[in-house]
Amino acid sequence: MEFIIITLIKLGVVMAVFMTTLAYLQWVERKVIAHIQLRMGPSRVGPHGLLQPLADVLKLITKEGVVPPHVNKLYYLLAPFVAVTFALLAISVIPFGDEVEIAGYRTWLQLTDINVGVLFILAASSMGVYGIALAGWASNNKYSLLGGLRSSAQMISYELPFTLAVASPLLLVNTLSLREIVRAQEGFLFGFLPNWTIFQGPFPQIIAFVVFLIAVFAETNRIPFDLPEAETELVAGFHTEYSSMKFAAFFMAEYANMVTAASLVTILFLGGWHPPLPREWGSDFIAPLIFLGGAAICFYHGLNPARRLDRYTLPVAGLVFAGIGGVFAFPAWKDALLPVFWFCAKTGLILFLFIWVRGTLPRFRFDQLMGFAWKFLFPVAMANLLLTSLLVALT
């Protein structure tokens, strides 16, 4: 009974945090790109535009959902459901932290652990292509069909280097369980270098890390591989005929896939919830110092406001940051929260990279995109896998 109750609590917390993250990831993306392009970004709805995601959700929920008369209605409605379902499914096996004690019961910060967790995520991400293919075909529109076809070709092509890049670090850790993969990266090499797979011998997986990152950009349809959204060419591609929440479902799936991909990068290559520095070097103090530093910055700008509301909003944000930093002063809470902090920090950096690239690089042409996958990325991933296999067998 305790197991069921704790699992339901974890499910509620994970879904609440995950769905909130998806909503505010869009706000963060708009703000970061606005800074890159010297613009304001969302600023009207709530302080600093913080209520903009809520306004967008309300707008999409209340907007009329138009179903064109010429579509295949069953598959037209099924496509966004398939895309969202498989995008959300993968988060169920992601371990966010170490084992903790809740009301005297020991549990992992993970909904469930299966011994083939990596294969489960690969299978769930591969099924997402059916949502895009169905959307393009069921729309009964030549632009949507072309967009769905080339999006499907893109995702299927980049799955090959994606999977080969995943296989390389698995040869070093010798397990498919996500929890065990993180455990295999515990400790430090030479006393200071993290024992992550990008540094592990006999062949550090830096090449696999770069290949995986590039393939993830293509798998999640992000710039410079966002051909599904090449509106100047295909009138928004496979989702041209979608509106209201059906339209939003595809973007929810995209952001969910981004979070899952960033989490998988963290687990496979960056040590999961393990810190980048030894405890003797003060890694336990980095998290509270970051939050307390953020609080100090908020208080300073609140006392020297650039805008009228800043004198009220920034001190409140400073108190929130100071409170979170103070939580790490309690040993029992610190041991449970530090792994979560490191996991979220690494995942957040990967998500920031997604946004940074979007504000920096132009879009590939479709022939360039496919040629890059088959003529460069696939051979590099294959060579890296074969070399890793040979060195692991010899050592």
C-alpha positions as CSV (number, residue, x, y, z in Angstrom):
1,M,0.0,0.0,0.0
2,E,2.8,2.4,0.9
3,F,4.4,1.7,-2.5
4,I,1.2,2.6,-4.4
5,I,0.7,5.8,-2.3
6,I,4.3,7.0,-2.8
7,T,4.1,6.1,-6.5
8,L,0.9,8.2,-6.9
9,I,2.5,11.1,-5.1
10,K,5.6,10.9,-7.3
11,L,3.4,10.7,-10.4
12,G,1.5,13.8,-9.4
13,V,4.7,15.8,-8.6
14,V,6.4,14.7,-11.8
15,M,3.5,15.6,-14.0
16,A,2.9,18.9,-12.3
17,V,6.6,19.9,-12.6
18,F,7.0,18.5,-16.1
19,M,3.9,20.2,-17.5
20,T,4.8,23.5,-15.8
21,T,8.3,23.2,-17.3
22,L,6.9,22.6,-20.8
23,A,4.8,25.8,-20.5
24,Y,7.6,28.0,-19.1
25,L,10.3,26.5,-21.4
26,Q,8.5,28.4,-24.2
27,W,8.7,31.6,-22.1
28,V,12.4,31.1,-21.4
29,E,13.0,30.5,-25.1
30,R,11.2,33.7,-26.1
31,K,13.2,35.7,-23.5
32,V,16.6,34.2,-24.4
33,I,16.0,34.8,-28.1
34,A,14.8,38.3,-27.4
35,H,18.1,39.0,-25.5
36,I,20.1,37.5,-28.4
37,Q,18.2,39.8,-30.9
38,L,18.2,42.8,-28.6
39,R,14.4,42.7,-28.0
40,M,12.2,42.7,-24.9
41,G,10.4,39.4,-25.3
42,P,7.2,38.7,-23.4
43,S,6.7,41.6,-20.9
44,R,3.0,42.6,-20.8
45,V,1.1,39.7,-19.2
46,G,2.2,39.6,-15.6
47,P,5.6,40.8,-14.2
48,H,8.3,40.3,-16.8
49,G,5.7,38.4,-18.9
50,L,5.6,35.5,-16.4
51,L,1.9,34.9,-17.0
52,Q,2.3,34.7,-20.8
53,P,2.3,30.9,-20.9
54,L,-1.0,30.9,-18.9
55,A,-2.5,33.4,-21.4
56,D,-1.3,31.3,-24.3
57,V,-2.9,28.1,-22.9
58,L,-6.2,29.9,-22.2
59,K,-6.2,31.4,-25.7
60,L,-5.6,28.0,-27.3
61,I,-8.2,26.2,-25.1
62,T,-10.9,28.8,-25.9
63,K,-10.0,29.2,-29.5
64,E,-12.4,27.6,-32.0
65,G,-11.1,24.2,-33.2
66,V,-11.8,24.1,-36.9
67,V,-11.8,20.7,-38.5
68,P,-11.6,21.1,-42.3
69,P,-14.3,19.1,-44.2
70,H,-11.8,17.4,-46.5
71,V,-9.7,15.7,-43.9
72,N,-9.8,12.0,-42.8
73,K,-11.3,12.9,-39.4
74,L,-10.3,9.8,-37.4
75,Y,-6.6,10.0,-38.2
76,Y,-6.6,13.8,-38.3
77,L,-7.7,13.8,-34.6
78,L,-5.5,10.8,-33.7
79,A,-2.2,12.4,-35.0
80,P,-1.7,15.0,-32.2
81,F,-2.8,12.4,-29.6
82,V,-0.1,10.0,-30.8
83,A,2.6,12.7,-30.9
84,V,1.8,13.9,-27.3
85,T,1.3,10.4,-25.8
86,F,4.7,9.0,-26.9
87,A,6.5,12.3,-26.1
88,L,5.1,12.2,-22.5
89,L,5.6,8.4,-22.1
90,A,9.4,8.6,-22.1
91,I,9.6,10.7,-18.9
92,S,8.3,7.8,-16.8
93,V,11.7,6.1,-16.8
94,I,13.9,9.1,-16.3
95,P,15.7,9.1,-12.9
96,F,15.9,12.6,-11.5
97,G,18.0,11.9,-8.5
98,D,19.3,9.3,-6.0
99,E,17.4,7.2,-3.5
100,V,15.6,9.3,-0.8
101,E,13.5,8.5,2.3
102,I,9.9,9.8,2.4
103,A,8.0,9.2,5.7
104,G,10.4,6.4,6.6
105,Y,10.0,4.7,3.2
106,R,13.0,4.5,0.8
107,T,12.2,5.3,-2.8
108,W,14.0,6.5,-5.9
109,L,13.3,9.8,-7.5
110,Q,12.0,8.1,-10.6
111,L,8.6,6.8,-11.5
112,T,9.8,3.4,-12.6
113,D,13.0,1.7,-13.5
114,I,13.1,-1.0,-16.1
115,N,16.3,-2.9,-17.1
116,V,15.9,-1.8,-20.7
117,G,15.1,1.9,-20.0
118,V,17.3,3.1,-22.9
119,L,15.4,0.9,-25.4
120,F,12.1,2.1,-24.0
121,I,13.0,5.7,-24.6
122,L,14.3,4.9,-28.1
123,A,11.1,3.0,-28.9
124,A,8.9,5.9,-27.6
125,S,10.8,8.5,-29.5
126,S,10.7,6.4,-32.7
127,M,6.9,6.1,-32.5
128,G,6.5,9.9,-32.5
129,V,7.1,9.9,-36.3
130,Y,3.7,8.2,-36.7
131,G,2.0,11.3,-35.3
132,I,3.7,13.5,-37.9
133,A,3.2,11.1,-40.8
134,L,-0.5,10.7,-39.9
135,A,-1.0,14.5,-39.6
136,G,0.4,15.1,-43.0
137,W,-1.5,12.3,-44.7
138,A,-4.9,12.8,-42.9
139,S,-4.9,16.5,-43.7
140,N,-5.6,15.6,-47.3
141,N,-3.6,18.7,-48.3
142,K,-0.6,18.6,-50.7
143,Y,1.4,21.0,-48.6
144,S,0.8,19.0,-45.4
145,L,1.5,15.7,-47.2
146,L,4.9,17.0,-48.5
147,G,5.7,18.4,-45.0
148,G,4.8,15.1,-43.3
149,L,6.8,13.1,-45.8
150,R,10.0,15.1,-45.5
151,S,9.6,15.4,-41.7
152,S,9.2,11.6,-41.5
153,A,12.3,11.1,-43.7
154,Q,14.3,13.5,-41.6
155,M,13.4,11.8,-38.3
156,I,13.9,8.3,-39.6
157,S,17.3,9.2,-41.2
158,Y,18.6,10.8,-38.0
159,E,17.5,7.9,-35.9
160,L,20.4,5.9,-37.2
161,P,23.3,8.1,-36.0
162,F,21.1,8.9,-32.9
163,T,21.0,5.1,-32.0
164,L,24.6,4.5,-32.8
165,A,25.7,7.4,-30.6
166,V,23.6,5.9,-27.8
167,A,25.2,2.4,-28.2
168,S,28.8,3.7,-27.8
169,P,28.6,4.8,-24.1
170,L,26.5,1.7,-23.3
171,L,29.5,-0.4,-24.2
172,L,31.4,1.3,-21.4
173,V,28.8,1.0,-18.7
174,N,27.5,-2.4,-19.8
175,T,23.8,-1.9,-18.9
176,L,20.6,-0.6,-20.4
177,S,19.1,0.5,-17.0
178,L,19.1,4.3,-16.8
179,R,19.7,4.2,-13.1
180,E,22.6,1.8,-13.4
181,I,24.1,4.0,-16.2
182,V,24.2,6.9,-13.8
183,R,25.7,4.7,-11.0
184,A,28.4,3.5,-13.4
185,Q,29.6,7.2,-13.8
186,E,30.0,7.8,-10.0
187,G,33.4,9.0,-8.7
188,F,36.3,10.8,-10.2
189,L,39.3,9.9,-12.4
190,F,42.7,11.1,-11.0
191,G,40.8,12.6,-8.1
192,F,39.3,15.5,-9.9
193,L,38.0,14.5,-13.4
194,P,34.4,13.3,-13.3
195,N,34.0,9.6,-14.3
196,W,31.4,10.5,-17.0
197,T,31.4,8.5,-20.2
198,I,32.7,11.5,-22.2
199,F,35.9,11.1,-20.1
200,Q,35.9,7.3,-19.4
201,G,38.4,4.9,-20.9
202,P,39.3,3.1,-22.9
203,F,37.8,5.5,-25.4
204,P,36.1,8.7,-24.1
205,Q,32.8,9.3,-25.8
206,I,33.2,13.0,-26.8
207,I,32.5,12.1,-30.5
208,A,29.4,10.2,-29.5
209,F,28.3,13.1,-27.4
210,V,28.6,15.6,-30.3
211,V,26.9,13.2,-32.7
212,F,24.1,12.5,-30.3
213,L,23.5,16.3,-29.7
214,I,23.3,17.0,-33.5
215,A,21.0,14.0,-34.0
216,V,18.8,15.2,-31.1
217,F,18.4,18.6,-32.8
218,A,17.1,16.8,-35.9
219,E,14.9,14.3,-34.0
220,T,13.2,17.2,-32.1
221,N,12.8,19.3,-35.3
222,R,14.8,22.2,-33.9
223,I,16.8,24.8,-35.9
224,P,18.9,24.2,-38.0
225,F,16.9,21.1,-38.7
226,D,13.4,22.5,-38.3
227,L,12.2,21.7,-41.8
228,P,8.7,20.7,-40.5
229,E,8.2,24.4,-39.6
230,A,9.7,25.9,-42.8
231,E,6.7,28.2,-43.3
232,T,8.2,30.1,-46.2
233,E,8.3,26.8,-48.2
234,L,5.4,24.6,-47.1
235,V,3.0,26.9,-45.2
236,A,4.0,25.4,-41.8
237,G,4.3,21.8,-43.1
238,F,2.5,18.8,-41.6
239,H,0.4,20.9,-39.2
240,T,-0.9,23.4,-41.7
241,E,-4.6,22.3,-41.2
242,Y,-4.5,22.2,-37.4
243,S,-5.8,24.8,-35.0
244,S,-6.6,25.4,-31.3
245,M,-5.3,22.7,-28.9
246,K,-4.7,20.2,-31.7
247,F,-2.1,22.7,-33.1
248,A,-0.7,23.2,-29.6
249,A,-0.4,19.4,-29.0
250,F,2.4,19.2,-31.6
251,F,4.4,21.9,-30.0
252,M,3.8,20.4,-26.6
253,A,5.2,17.1,-28.0
254,E,8.2,19.1,-29.4
255,Y,9.1,20.7,-26.0
256,A,8.5,17.4,-24.2
257,N,10.9,15.7,-26.6
258,M,13.4,18.4,-25.9
259,V,13.3,17.8,-22.2
260,T,13.5,14.1,-22.6
261,A,16.4,14.4,-25.0
262,A,18.3,16.8,-22.7
263,S,17.7,14.4,-19.8
264,L,19.0,11.5,-21.8
265,V,22.1,13.5,-22.7
266,T,22.7,14.2,-19.0
267,I,22.2,10.5,-18.1
268,L,24.3,8.9,-20.9
269,F,27.2,11.4,-21.1
270,L,27.2,13.8,-18.2
271,G,26.9,11.6,-15.1
272,G,23.3,12.1,-14.3
273,W,22.8,13.5,-10.8
274,H,26.5,13.2,-9.8
275,P,28.3,16.6,-9.2
276,P,31.1,17.8,-11.5
277,L,33.5,18.4,-8.6
278,P,34.5,16.3,-5.6
279,R,32.8,17.1,-2.2
280,E,36.2,18.0,-0.8
281,W,36.4,20.8,-3.3
282,G,33.1,22.3,-2.0
283,S,30.6,21.0,-4.6
284,D,27.9,20.9,-1.8
285,F,28.1,24.7,-1.5
286,I,27.7,25.5,-5.2
287,A,23.9,25.1,-5.3
288,P,23.1,27.4,-2.2
289,L,25.7,29.9,-3.4
290,I,24.0,30.1,-6.8
291,F,20.6,30.7,-5.3
292,L,21.9,33.2,-2.7
293,G,23.8,35.0,-5.5
294,G,20.6,35.2,-7.5
295,A,18.8,36.6,-4.5
296,A,21.5,39.2,-4.0
297,I,21.2,40.3,-7.7
298,C,17.4,40.5,-7.4
299,F,17.6,42.6,-4.2
300,Y,20.2,44.9,-5.8
301,H,18.1,45.6,-9.0
302,G,15.0,45.9,-6.8
303,L,16.7,48.8,-4.9
304,N,17.8,50.2,-8.3
305,P,14.8,49.5,-10.5
306,A,14.9,50.0,-14.3
307,R,11.1,49.8,-14.4
308,R,8.5,50.8,-12.0
309,L,7.3,47.2,-11.1
310,D,10.8,46.0,-10.5
311,R,10.9,47.5,-7.0
312,Y,8.1,45.1,-6.1
313,T,8.7,42.0,-8.2
314,L,12.4,41.6,-7.9
315,P,12.5,41.6,-4.0
316,V,9.8,38.9,-4.1
317,A,12.0,36.8,-6.5
318,G,15.0,37.5,-4.2
319,L,13.1,36.1,-1.2
320,V,12.2,33.0,-3.2
321,F,15.8,32.4,-4.3
322,A,17.0,33.0,-0.7
323,G,14.4,30.6,0.7
324,I,15.5,27.9,-1.8
325,G,19.2,28.5,-0.9
326,G,18.3,28.3,2.8
327,V,16.7,24.9,2.3
328,F,20.2,23.5,1.5
329,A,21.3,24.4,5.0
330,F,19.4,21.4,6.4
331,P,21.5,18.2,6.0
332,A,18.5,15.9,5.6
333,W,17.1,18.1,2.8
334,K,20.5,18.8,1.3
335,D,21.3,15.2,0.6
336,A,18.0,14.7,-1.2
337,L,18.0,18.0,-3.2
338,L,21.6,18.2,-4.3
339,P,21.3,15.3,-6.8
340,V,18.1,16.8,-8.2
341,F,19.9,20.2,-8.5
342,W,22.8,18.8,-10.4
343,F,20.5,16.8,-12.7
344,C,18.3,19.8,-13.4
345,A,21.3,22.1,-13.9
346,K,22.9,19.8,-16.5
347,T,19.6,19.3,-18.3
348,G,18.9,23.1,-18.2
349,L,22.3,23.8,-19.8
350,I,21.4,21.4,-22.7
351,L,18.0,23.1,-23.1
352,F,19.7,26.5,-23.1
353,L,22.0,25.2,-25.9
354,F,18.8,24.2,-27.9
355,I,17.6,27.8,-27.5
356,W,21.0,29.4,-28.2
357,V,21.4,27.5,-31.4
358,R,17.9,28.5,-32.5
359,G,18.8,32.2,-32.1
360,T,22.1,31.8,-33.9
361,L,22.0,29.4,-36.9
362,P,20.1,29.5,-40.2
363,R,18.0,26.6,-41.5
364,F,19.4,23.9,-43.7
365,R,18.0,23.1,-47.1
366,F,16.4,19.7,-47.2
367,D,19.0,18.2,-49.5
368,Q,21.7,19.5,-47.1
369,L,19.9,18.1,-44.1
370,M,19.6,14.6,-45.6
371,G,23.2,14.6,-47.1
372,F,24.6,15.6,-43.7
373,A,22.9,12.7,-42.0
374,W,23.9,10.0,-44.5
375,K,27.3,11.2,-45.8
376,F,28.8,12.6,-42.6
377,L,26.9,11.9,-39.3
378,F,26.2,8.2,-39.9
379,P,29.7,7.3,-41.0
380,V,31.2,9.2,-38.0
381,A,28.8,7.5,-35.6
382,M,29.5,4.0,-37.1
383,A,33.3,4.6,-36.9
384,N,33.1,5.7,-33.3
385,L,31.0,2.7,-32.4
386,L,33.4,0.2,-34.1
387,L,36.5,1.8,-32.5
388,T,34.8,1.8,-29.1
389,S,33.8,-1.8,-29.5
390,L,37.4,-2.8,-30.5
391,L,39.0,-1.0,-27.6
392,V,36.5,-2.4,-25.1
393,A,37.1,-5.9,-26.4
394,L,40.9,-5.5,-26.2
395,T,40.9,-4.1,-22.6
